[in-house]
Amino acid sequence: MPLILRAYEASDQAGCVAVFRSNTPEFFAASEEAEFAHFLDNRPGPYFVFELDGRIVACGGYATGPLAGQAALCWGMVARDRQREGFGGALTDFRLDVLAVDPAVQYVTIETSQHTAAFFERFGFATESVAKDGFSPGIDRVKMKMEIASRLPT
């Protein structure tokens, strides 16, 4: 079966939670699982999944607002056994490309950890602040921001 990028459906929750669990405890704290499940039930914006051979291997979304001109990447992750295969980059590119053509969006933010901040720097994000142990012990909260105009073709 081919790789499919599609919109999240309620029936995808177990697959997305499995992706989350595969990244615990290095990238997410186990205590965040309930928050993630709640997010999936109450998504503030579009959410997407990469499906390969009937299995969800990556998921992530975005939300706009509440501040004018702002969008945020939300809960992006790749199954631990499928990392470094390009799924995370493709999913990030897809979300940023969608946001780049929205005239209401001027900048994009993300809250990530020290473990993935360098990944987002490759897309043009810059660190604004770091809160040690901000997500949980050993997982810092790194707030990052990028001007979306940098994604537009020149």
LUMMARTOR-615130 format. One record per atom (N, C-alpha, C, O): residue number from 0; chain; atom name; x, y, z. Coordinates in steps of 0.1 Angstrom, whole numbers, plus 5000, padded with zeros to 4 digits. Each point is the difference from the previous one (the first is absolute). Layout:
<pts>
PT   k c  a    x    y    z
PT NUM A CA    X    Y    Z
...
</pts>
This chain:
<pts>
PT   k c  a    x    y    z
PT   0 A  N 5008 4988 5000
PT   0 A CA 4992 5012 5000
PT   0 A  C 5009 5012 5000
PT   0 A  O 5011 5000 5006
PT   1 A  N 4984 5011 4987
PT   1 A CA 5008 5012 5000
PT   1 A  C 4999 5008 5013
PT   1 A  O 4992 4998 5008
PT   2 A  N 5017 5012 4993
PT   2 A CA 4999 5010 5011
PT   2 A  C 4989 5009 4997
PT   2 A  O 4999 5005 4989
PT   3 A  N 4993 4998 5021
PT   3 A CA 4988 5008 4998
PT   3 A  C 5001 5011 5011
PT   3 A  O 5001 4998 5012
PT   4 A  N 4997 5015 4983
PT   4 A CA 4998 5011 5009
PT   4 A  C 4986 5004 4999
PT   4 A  O 4995 5003 4990
PT   5 A  N 4998 4997 5022
PT   5 A CA 4986 5003 5000
PT   5 A  C 4995 5007 5013
PT   5 A  O 5008 5000 5009
PT   6 A  N 4980 5005 4990
PT   6 A CA 4995 5007 5012
PT   6 A  C 4997 4989 5011
PT   6 A  O 4996 4989 4997
PT   7 A  N 5006 5015 5015
PT   7 A CA 4997 4991 5012
PT   7 A  C 4985 4997 5000
PT   7 A  O 4992 5009 4997
PT   8 A  N 5005 4979 5007
PT   8 A CA 4986 4996 5003
PT   8 A  C 5000 4994 5014
PT   8 A  O 5010 4996 5005
PT   9 A  N 4978 5004 5001
PT   9 A CA 4999 4996 5014
PT   9 A  C 5005 4986 5002
PT   9 A  O 5005 4996 5010
PT  10 A  N 4993 4995 4980
PT  10 A CA 5005 4986 5000
PT  10 A  C 5015 4999 5001
PT  10 A  O 5006 4990 5002
PT  11 A  N 5001 5022 4996
PT  11 A CA 5015 5000 5000
PT  11 A  C 5006 5002 5014
PT  11 A  O 5012 4999 5002
PT  12 A  N 4979 5003 5008
PT  12 A CA 5005 5004 5013
PT  12 A  C 5010 4989 5005
PT  12 A  O 5011 5003 5005
PT  13 A  N 4985 4984 4995
PT  13 A CA 5009 4990 5005
PT  13 A  C 5013 4999 4993
PT  13 A  O 5010 4999 5007
PT  14 A  N 4990 5003 4980
PT  14 A CA 5013 5000 4993
PT  14 A  C 5009 5012 5004
PT  14 A  O 5012 4999 5001
PT  15 A  N 4982 5013 5001
PT  15 A CA 5007 5012 5004
PT  15 A  C 5006 4998 5014
PT  15 A  O 5011 5004 5003
PT  16 A  N 4981 4991 5006
PT  16 A CA 5004 4997 5013
PT  16 A  C 5012 4990 5000
PT  16 A  O 5009 5001 5008
PT  17 A  N 4990 4989 4983
PT  17 A CA 5011 4991 4999
PT  17 A  C 5013 5007 4996
PT  17 A  O 5011 4997 5005
PT  18 A  N 4988 5012 4986
PT  18 A CA 5012 5008 4996
PT  18 A  C 5005 5008 5012
PT  18 A  O 5012 5001 5002
PT  19 A  N 4979 5005 5005
PT  19 A CA 5004 5008 5012
PT  19 A  C 5007 4991 5010
PT  19 A  O 5011 5003 5004
PT  20 A  N 4983 4985 4999
PT  20 A CA 5007 4991 5009
PT  20 A  C 5013 4995 4996
PT  20 A  O 5009 4998 5008
PT  21 A  N 4993 5001 4979
PT  21 A CA 5013 4995 4995
PT  21 A  C 5011 5011 5003
PT  21 A  O 5012 4997 4999
PT  22 A  N 4984 5015 5004
PT  22 A CA 5010 5011 5002
PT  22 A  C 5000 5004 5015
PT  22 A  O 5006 5010 5003
PT  23 A  N 4989 4981 5005
PT  23 A CA 5000 5002 5015
PT  23 A  C 5011 4991 5006
PT  23 A  O 4999 4988 4996
PT  24 A  N 5009 5016 5012
PT  24 A CA 5001 5013 5007
PT  24 A  C 5010 5010 4994
PT  24 A  O 5001 5011 5006
PT  25 A  N 5005 4986 4984
PT  25 A CA 5011 5009 4995
PT  25 A  C 4994 5013 4995
PT  25 A  O 5005 5011 5003
PT  26 A  N 4985 4989 4989
PT  26 A CA 4995 5012 4993
PT  26 A  C 4987 5006 5007
PT  26 A  O 4997 5011 4999
PT  27 A  N 4995 4980 5007
PT  27 A CA 4988 5004 5007
PT  27 A  C 5000 4993 5014
PT  27 A  O 5005 4989 5001
PT  28 A  N 4989 5018 5009
PT  28 A CA 4999 4993 5013
PT  28 A  C 4987 4992 5000
PT  28 A  O 4990 5004 4993
PT  29 A  N 5010 4985 5013
PT  29 A CA 4988 4991 5001
PT  29 A  C 4988 5008 5005
PT  29 A  O 4988 4998 4996
PT  30 A  N 5014 5012 5013
PT  30 A CA 4989 5008 5005
PT  30 A  C 4994 5009 4990
PT  30 A  O 4989 5005 5002
PT  31 A  N 5017 4997 4986
PT  31 A CA 4994 5008 4989
PT  31 A  C 4990 4992 4992
PT  31 A  O 4993 5006 4992
PT  32 A  N 5006 4981 5009
PT  32 A CA 4992 4992 4992
PT  32 A  C 4985 5004 5001
PT  32 A  O 4993 5001 4989
PT  33 A  N 5002 5001 5023
PT  33 A CA 4986 5005 5001
PT  33 A  C 4998 5013 4993
PT  33 A  O 4989 5002 4994
PT  34 A  N 5020 5007 5007
PT  34 A CA 4999 5013 4993
PT  34 A  C 5000 4998 4985
PT  34 A  O 4992 5007 4993
PT  35 A  N 5016 4984 5002
PT  35 A CA 5000 4998 4986
PT  35 A  C 4987 4993 4995
PT  35 A  O 4994 5005 4990
PT  36 A  N 5001 4986 5018
PT  36 A CA 4987 4994 4996
PT  36 A  C 4989 5010 5001
PT  36 A  O 4991 5000 4991
PT  37 A  N 5009 5009 5019
PT  37 A CA 4990 5011 5000
PT  37 A  C 5001 5009 4988
PT  37 A  O 4990 5004 4994
PT  38 A  N 5023 4999 5002
PT  38 A CA 5002 5008 4988
PT  38 A  C 4994 4994 4988
PT  38 A  O 4993 5006 4992
PT  39 A  N 5009 4981 5006
PT  39 A CA 4994 4993 4989
PT  39 A  C 4985 5000 4999
PT  39 A  O 4994 5001 4990
PT  40 A  N 5000 4999 5022
PT  40 A CA 4985 5001 5001
PT  40 A  C 4995 5014 4998
PT  40 A  O 4988 5002 4997
PT  41 A  N 5021 5008 5004
PT  41 A CA 4996 5014 5000
PT  41 A  C 5010 5009 4992
PT  41 A  O 5004 5010 5004
PT  42 A  N 4999 4985 4984
PT  42 A CA 5010 5007 4992
PT  42 A  C 4997 5014 4997
PT  42 A  O 4989 5003 4996
PT  43 A  N 5020 5006 5006
PT  43 A CA 4998 5015 4998
PT  43 A  C 5002 5003 4985
PT  43 A  O 4998 5012 4996
PT  44 A  N 5006 4979 4996
PT  44 A CA 5003 5002 4986
PT  44 A  C 5002 4987 4993
PT  44 A  O 4998 4990 5006
PT  45 A  N 5006 5011 4981
PT  45 A CA 5002 4988 4992
PT  45 A  C 5011 4991 5006
PT  45 A  O 5010 5005 5006
PT  46 A  N 4988 4982 4993
PT  46 A CA 5010 4990 5005
PT  46 A  C 5001 4989 4989
PT  46 A  O 4990 4997 4994
PT  47 A  N 5022 4998 5004
PT  47 A CA 5003 4991 4989
PT  47 A  C 5007 4988 5005
PT  47 A  O 5007 5000 5010
PT  48 A  N 4992 4989 4982
PT  48 A CA 5008 4988 5003
PT  48 A  C 5007 4996 4987
PT  48 A  O 4995 5001 4989
PT  49 A  N 5017 4993 5013
PT  49 A CA 5006 4992 4989
PT  49 A  C 4997 4986 5003
PT  49 A  O 5003 4995 5011
PT  50 A  N 4992 4998 4979
PT  50 A CA 4997 4986 5002
PT  50 A  C 5008 4992 4990
PT  50 A  O 5001 5003 4988
PT  51 A  N 5005 4986 5017
PT  51 A CA 5009 4992 4991
PT  51 A  C 4996 4985 5003
PT  51 A  O 5001 4996 5011
PT  52 A  N 4995 4997 4979
PT  52 A CA 4996 4986 5001
PT  52 A  C 4989 4999 5011
PT  52 A  O 5001 4990 5008
PT  53 A  N 4990 5019 4993
PT  53 A CA 4989 4999 5009
PT  53 A  C 5003 5005 5014
PT  53 A  O 4992 4999 5009
PT  54 A  N 5020 5005 4994
PT  54 A CA 5005 5004 5013
PT  54 A  C 5003 5015 5000
PT  54 A  O 5006 5005 4991
PT  55 A  N 4989 5002 5019
PT  55 A CA 5004 5014 5002
PT  55 A  C 5014 5001 5004
PT  55 A  O 5004 4994 5011
PT  56 A  N 5005 5013 4981
PT  56 A CA 5014 5001 5004
PT  56 A  C 5004 5014 5004
PT  56 A  O 5011 5002 5005
PT  57 A  N 4980 5008 4993
PT  57 A CA 5003 5014 5004
PT  57 A  C 4986 5007 5001
PT  57 A  O 4991 4996 4993
PT  58 A  N 5009 5014 5015
PT  58 A CA 4988 5009 5001
PT  58 A  C 5004 5014 5005
PT  58 A  O 5010 5001 5006
PT  59 A  N 4982 5008 4990
PT  59 A CA 5002 5014 5004
PT  59 A  C 4990 5010 4994
PT  59 A  O 4994 4996 4990
PT  60 A  N 5005 5015 5016
PT  60 A CA 4990 5010 4995
PT  60 A  C 5004 5014 5003
PT  60 A  O 5012 5003 5003
PT  61 A  N 4979 5006 4996
PT  61 A CA 5002 5014 5003
PT  61 A  C 4988 5006 5004
PT  61 A  O 4989 4995 4998
PT  62 A  N 5012 5017 5008
PT  62 A CA 4989 5008 5004
PT  62 A  C 5003 5015 4997
PT  62 A  O 5012 5004 5001
PT  63 A  N 4978 5004 4996
PT  63 A CA 5002 5014 4999
PT  63 A  C 4995 5007 5012
PT  63 A  O 4991 4995 5007
PT  64 A  N 5014 5017 4995
PT  64 A CA 4996 5008 5011
PT  64 A  C 5006 4995 5013
PT  64 A  O 5008 4991 5000
PT  65 A  N 4988 5014 5012
PT  65 A CA 4990 5011 5002
PT  65 A  C 5005 5014 4996
PT  65 A  O 4992 5009 4999
PT  66 A  N 5021 4992 5000
PT  66 A CA 5005 5014 4996
PT  66 A  C 5000 5001 4985
PT  66 A  O 5002 4991 4992
PT  67 A  N 4994 5021 5004
PT  67 A CA 4999 5003 4986
PT  67 A  C 5014 4998 4993
PT  67 A  O 5010 5004 5005
PT  68 A  N 4989 4989 4984
PT  68 A CA 5012 4997 4992
PT  68 A  C 5008 4988 5005
PT  68 A  O 5010 4996 4993
PT  69 A  N 4986 4997 5017
PT  69 A CA 5007 4989 5006
PT  69 A  C 4994 4987 4996
PT  69 A  O 4988 4998 4999
PT  70 A  N 5020 4992 4999
PT  70 A CA 4996 4986 4999
PT  70 A  C 5010 4992 5008
PT  70 A  O 5011 5005 5002
PT  71 A  N 4986 4983 5002
PT  71 A CA 5008 4992 5008
PT  71 A  C 5000 4986 4995
PT  71 A  O 4989 4994 4996
PT  72 A  N 5023 4999 5003
PT  72 A CA 5000 4986 4997
PT  72 A  C 4997 4992 5012
PT  72 A  O 5004 5004 5011
PT  73 A  N 4987 4986 4988
PT  73 A CA 4995 4993 5012
PT  73 A  C 5003 4985 4999
PT  73 A  O 4998 4993 4990
PT  74 A  N 5008 5001 5021
PT  74 A CA 5001 4986 5002
PT  74 A  C 5005 4992 4988
PT  74 A  O 4994 4991 4995
PT  75 A  N 5017 5014 4999
PT  75 A CA 5006 4993 4989
PT  75 A  C 5010 4989 5005
PT  75 A  O 5007 5002 5010
PT  76 A  N 4992 4986 4985
PT  76 A CA 5008 4989 5004
PT  76 A  C 5001 4989 4990
PT  76 A  O 4991 4998 4991
PT  77 A  N 5020 4994 5010
PT  77 A CA 5002 4989 4991
PT  77 A  C 5002 4988 5008
PT  77 A  O 5007 5000 5011
PT  78 A  N 4988 4988 4985
PT  78 A CA 5002 4988 5008
PT  78 A  C 5015 4998 5001
PT  78 A  O 5008 5001 4991
PT  79 A  N 4996 4995 5021
PT  79 A CA 5014 4998 5004
PT  79 A  C 5008 4991 4990
PT  79 A  O 5011 5003 4996
PT  80 A  N 4983 4986 4999
PT  80 A CA 5006 4991 4991
PT  80 A  C 5001 5005 4986
PT  80 A  O 5005 4994 4991
PT  81 A  N 4988 5018 5006
PT  81 A CA 5000 5005 4986
PT  81 A  C 5007 5014 5000
PT  81 A  O 4999 5007 4990
PT  82 A  N 5008 4997 5020
PT  82 A CA 5006 5013 5000
PT  82 A  C 5012 5000 4991
PT  82 A  O 5006 4989 4998
PT  83 A  N 4998 5022 4997
PT  83 A CA 5012 5002 4991
PT  83 A  C 4997 4994 4986
PT  83 A  O 5010 4996 4993
PT  84 A  N 4977 5003 5004
PT  84 A CA 4997 4995 4987
PT  84 A  C 4993 5011 4991
PT  84 A  O 4996 4998 4989
PT  85 A  N 5003 5014 5017
PT  85 A CA 4995 5012 4992
PT  85 A  C 4985 5003 5003
PT  85 A  O 4995 5010 4995
PT  86 A  N 4999 4982 5013
PT  86 A CA 4985 5002 5003
PT  86 A  C 4998 5013 5008
PT  86 A  O 4991 5008 4997
PT  87 A  N 5018 4995 5013
PT  87 A CA 4999 5012 5008
PT  87 A  C 5002 5013 4991
PT  87 A  O 4993 5009 5001
PT  88 A  N 5017 4990 4991
PT  88 A CA 5003 5011 4991
PT  88 A  C 4989 5003 4990
PT  88 A  O 4996 5011 4998
PT  89 A  N 4998 4978 4996
PT  89 A CA 4990 5001 4991
PT  89 A  C 4987 5006 5006
PT  89 A  O 4993 5008 4994
PT  90 A  N 5004 4987 5018
PT  90 A CA 4988 5005 5007
PT  90 A  C 5002 5015 5004
PT  90 A  O 4990 5007 5000
PT  91 A  N 5022 4997 5005
PT  91 A CA 5002 5013 5003
PT  91 A  C 5000 5009 4988
PT  91 A  O 4993 5011 5000
PT  92 A  N 5013 4985 4989
PT  92 A CA 4999 5008 4988
PT  92 A  C 4986 5002 4995
PT  92 A  O 4996 5011 4996
PT  93 A  N 4996 4978 5004
PT  93 A CA 4986 5001 4996
PT  93 A  C 4992 5010 5008
PT  93 A  O 4993 5009 4995
PT  94 A  N 5009 4991 5019
PT  94 A CA 4992 5009 5008
PT  94 A  C 5005 5014 4998
PT  94 A  O 4991 5009 4999
PT  95 A  N 5022 4993 5000
PT  95 A CA 5005 5014 4997
PT  95 A  C 4996 5005 4987
PT  95 A  O 4997 5012 4998
PT  96 A  N 5003 4980 4992
PT  96 A CA 4995 5004 4986
PT  96 A  C 4986 5004 5000
PT  96 A  O 4996 5010 4994
PT  97 A  N 4995 4983 5013
PT  97 A CA 4986 5004 5001
PT  97 A  C 4999 5013 5007
PT  97 A  O 4992 5009 4996
PT  98 A  N 5015 4993 5015
PT  98 A CA 4999 5013 5007
PT  98 A  C 5006 5011 4992
PT  98 A  O 4996 5012 5002
PT  99 A  N 5014 4986 4990
PT  99 A CA 5007 5010 4993
PT  99 A  C 4990 5007 4990
PT  99 A  O 5002 5012 4996
PT 100 A  N 4989 4981 4999
PT 100 A CA 4990 5006 4990
PT 100 A  C 4988 5006 5006
PT 100 A  O 4991 5005 4993
PT 101 A  N 5008 4994 5021
PT 101 A CA 4989 5007 5007
PT 101 A  C 5004 5014 5003
PT 101 A  O 5009 5003 5008
PT 102 A  N 4984 5007 4985
PT 102 A CA 5004 5014 5002
PT 102 A  C 4999 5005 5014
PT 102 A  O 5006 5010 5004
PT 103 A  N 4986 4983 5005
PT 103 A CA 4998 5004 5013
PT 103 A  C 5012 4996 5009
PT 103 A  O 5001 5005 5012
PT 104 A  N 5007 4986 4984
PT 104 A CA 5011 4995 5008
PT 104 A  C 5013 5007 4997
PT 104 A  O 5005 5001 4989
PT 105 A  N 5001 5005 5021
PT 105 A CA 5013 5008 4999
PT 105 A  C 5011 4992 5006
PT 105 A  O 5011 5001 4996
PT 106 A  N 4986 4991 5015
PT 106 A CA 5011 4993 5006
PT 106 A  C 4994 4987 5006
PT 106 A  O 4988 4999 5003
PT 107 A  N 5021 4991 4999
PT 107 A CA 4996 4987 5005
PT 107 A  C 5009 4998 5013
PT 107 A  O 5012 5003 5000
PT 108 A  N 4981 4991 5010
PT 108 A CA 5007 4997 5013
PT 108 A  C 5000 4985 5002
PT 108 A  O 4991 4993 4994
PT 109 A  N 5017 5002 5015
PT 109 A CA 5000 4986 5004
PT 109 A  C 5006 5000 5014
PT 109 A  O 5009 5007 5003
PT 110 A  N 4985 4984 5005
PT 110 A CA 5006 4997 5013
PT 110 A  C 5005 4985 4998
PT 110 A  O 4993 4991 4998
PT 111 A  N 5020 5008 5004
PT 111 A CA 5006 4987 4998
PT 111 A  C 5010 4997 5011
PT 111 A  O 5001 5008 5010
PT 112 A  N 5007 4982 4989
PT 112 A CA 5010 4997 5010
PT 112 A  C 5014 5003 4995
PT 112 A  O 5002 5002 4988
PT 113 A  N 5008 4997 5021
PT 113 A CA 5014 5001 4996
PT 113 A  C 5004 4989 4991
PT 113 A  O 5010 5001 4993
PT 114 A  N 4983 4988 5007
PT 114 A CA 5003 4989 4992
PT 114 A  C 4997 5002 4985
PT 114 A  O 5006 4994 4991
PT 115 A  N 4984 5015 5006
PT 115 A CA 4996 5002 4986
PT 115 A  C 5002 5014 4995
PT 115 A  O 4996 5003 4989
PT 116 A  N 5009 5006 5020
PT 116 A CA 5001 5014 4996
PT 116 A  C 5009 5002 4987
PT 116 A  O 4997 5008 4991
PT 117 A  N 5014 4984 5008
PT 117 A CA 5009 5002 4989
PT 117 A  C 4993 4995 4987
PT 117 A  O 5002 5006 4989
PT 118 A  N 4989 4985 5012
PT 118 A CA 4992 4995 4988
PT 118 A  C 4992 5012 4995
PT 118 A  O 5000 5003 4988
PT 119 A  N 4993 5005 5021
PT 119 A CA 4992 5011 4996
PT 119 A  C 5008 5012 4995
PT 119 A  O 4996 5008 4992
PT 120 A  N 5016 4993 5013
PT 120 A CA 5009 5011 4995
PT 120 A  C 5003 4998 4985
PT 120 A  O 5001 5010 4993
PT 121 A  N 4999 4978 5002
PT 121 A CA 5003 4998 4986
PT 121 A  C 4989 5006 4991
PT 121 A  O 5002 5002 4989
PT 122 A  N 4986 5000 5017
PT 122 A CA 4989 5005 4993
PT 122 A  C 4998 5015 5002
PT 122 A  O 4991 5007 4994
PT 123 A  N 5019 4999 5013
PT 123 A CA 4999 5015 5002
PT 123 A  C 4995 5004 5014
PT 123 A  O 4999 5013 5002
PT 124 A  N 4998 4978 5007
PT 124 A CA 4996 5004 5013
PT 124 A  C 5012 5005 5008
PT 124 A  O 5011 4995 4999
PT 125 A  N 4986 5015 5010
PT 125 A CA 5011 5005 5009
PT 125 A  C 4994 4999 5014
PT 125 A  O 4988 5002 5003
PT 126 A  N 5021 4994 5006
PT 126 A CA 4996 4999 5014
PT 126 A  C 4997 5013 5006
PT 126 A  O 5008 5010 4999
PT 127 A  N 4981 4991 5008
PT 127 A CA 4996 5013 5007
PT 127 A  C 5002 4998 5015
PT 127 A  O 5004 5010 5007
PT 128 A  N 4994 4978 4999
PT 128 A CA 5002 4998 5014
PT 128 A  C 5001 4985 5003
PT 128 A  O 4996 4991 4992
PT 129 A  N 5011 5006 5019
PT 129 A CA 5001 4986 5004
PT 129 A  C 4997 4999 5015
PT 129 A  O 5005 5008 5008
PT 130 A  N 4986 4983 4996
PT 130 A CA 4996 4998 5014
PT 130 A  C 5005 4986 5003
PT 130 A  O 4994 4990 4996
PT 131 A  N 5016 5010 5013
PT 131 A CA 5006 4987 5004
PT 131 A  C 4989 4991 5006
PT 131 A  O 4993 5005 5009
PT 132 A  N 5006 4983 4987
PT 132 A CA 4990 4991 5006
PT 132 A  C 4986 5005 4998
PT 132 A  O 4991 4997 5007
PT 133 A  N 5007 5011 4982
PT 133 A CA 4987 5006 4998
PT 133 A  C 4988 4991 4996
PT 133 A  O 4989 5003 5003
PT 134 A  N 5015 4986 4991
PT 134 A CA 4989 4990 4998
PT 134 A  C 5000 4989 5011
PT 134 A  O 4989 4996 5004
PT 135 A  N 5023 5000 5000
PT 135 A CA 5001 4990 5011
PT 135 A  C 5015 4999 5003
PT 135 A  O 5008 5006 4993
PT 136 A  N 4996 4988 5018
PT 136 A CA 5014 4999 5003
PT 136 A  C 5008 4994 4988
PT 136 A  O 4997 4989 4996
PT 137 A  N 5013 5018 5000
PT 137 A CA 5008 4995 4989
PT 137 A  C 4995 5004 4986
PT 137 A  O 5007 4998 4990
PT 138 A  N 4981 5008 5009
PT 138 A CA 4995 5005 4988
PT 138 A  C 4997 5015 5001
PT 138 A  O 4990 5004 5005
PT 139 A  N 5019 5004 4989
PT 139 A CA 4999 5014 5000
PT 139 A  C 4989 5005 4990
PT 139 A  O 4997 4993 4990
PT 140 A  N 4997 5018 5013
PT 140 A CA 4990 5006 4991
PT 140 A  C 5007 5011 4992
PT 140 A  O 5005 5010 5006
PT 141 A  N 4997 4988 4982
PT 141 A CA 5007 5010 4991
PT 141 A  C 4989 5006 4991
PT 141 A  O 4994 4994 4992
PT 142 A  N 5005 5019 5010
PT 142 A CA 4990 5008 4992
PT 142 A  C 5008 5006 4988
PT 142 A  O 5010 5006 5001
PT 143 A  N 4985 4991 4987
PT 143 A CA 5006 5004 4988
PT 143 A  C 4990 5008 4991
PT 143 A  O 4988 4998 5001
PT 144 A  N 5018 5010 4989
PT 144 A CA 4991 5008 4992
PT 144 A  C 5007 5002 4986
PT 144 A  O 5013 5000 5000
PT 145 A  N 4980 5001 4990
PT 145 A CA 5005 5003 4986
PT 145 A  C 4990 5009 4993
PT 145 A  O 4988 4999 5002
PT 146 A  N 5018 5010 4990
PT 146 A CA 4992 5008 4991
PT 146 A  C 4996 4991 4988
PT 146 A  O 5009 4995 4994
PT 147 A  N 4978 5004 5003
PT 147 A CA 4995 4992 4990
PT 147 A  C 5004 5005 4986
PT 147 A  O 5001 4992 4990
PT 148 A  N 5002 5021 5009
PT 148 A CA 5004 5005 4987
PT 148 A  C 5013 4993 4995
PT 148 A  O 5002 5000 4987
PT 149 A  N 5006 4995 5021
PT 149 A CA 5012 4993 4996
PT 149 A  C 4996 4987 4992
PT 149 A  O 5009 4995 4993
PT 150 A  N 4979 5001 5007
PT 150 A CA 4996 4988 4993
PT 150 A  C 4995 5003 4986
PT 150 A  O 4999 4991 4991
PT 151 A  N 4998 5022 5007
PT 151 A CA 4994 5004 4987
PT 151 A  C 5011 5000 4989
PT 151 A  O 5011 5004 5002
PT 152 A  N 4985 4991 4986
PT 152 A CA 5010 5001 4989
PT 152 A  C 5004 5014 4996
PT 152 A  O 4991 5009 5001
PT 153 A  N 5021 4993 4995
PT 153 A CA 5004 5014 4997
PT 153 A  C 5000 5002 4985
PT 153 A  O 5003 5011 4995
</pts>
